């Protein structure tokens, strides 16, 4: 009887220890923002950004960010059409796989996160051209680019898992050098 009781007590302790959940140090997050966009410091517009990622227990972050931007450059005059002025319209989509590190204060309220990673982008440029019949057609050119995206973020962290802050990033394309610059307020929801 004593042996059976010892075995039962041992089994209950083992089951309780095995059944306890370890606190996960990996934190998933969703980040979104909307702000200023510039292409080569000449074409201005707006950008919408969305990011999914995770913060590892050692402070490193890994994320996948998707950006959508629309921009219009200055009004251009065309030879042969003195009374007509047109805008060039640009649409951008680019994805970045980033790796960064989160520097936090001791009270875990303030964070600075430098991030860097490769990006791939598609740029659609729409502009008017003269056709052979004396009319005007819209021409669309698609340009793909690869390069590196460097960003710096400041976050204020609330205790409920929501953070607000600012993000500034710049993209350096392999073929063209510095191209995309973005500055935007961001909201982070830790899942």
Buried (B, 14 or more C-beta within 10 A) or exposed (E): EEEEEEEEEEEEEEEEEEEEEEEEEEBEBBBBBBBBBBBEEEBBBBBBBBBBBBBEEEBEBBBEBEBBBBBEBEEEEBEEEEEEEBBBBBBBEBBBBBBBBBEBEEEEEBBBBBBBBBBBBEBBBEBBEEEEEEEEEEEEEEBEBEBBBBBBBBBEBEEEEEBBBBBBBBBBBEEEEEBBBBBBEBBBEBE
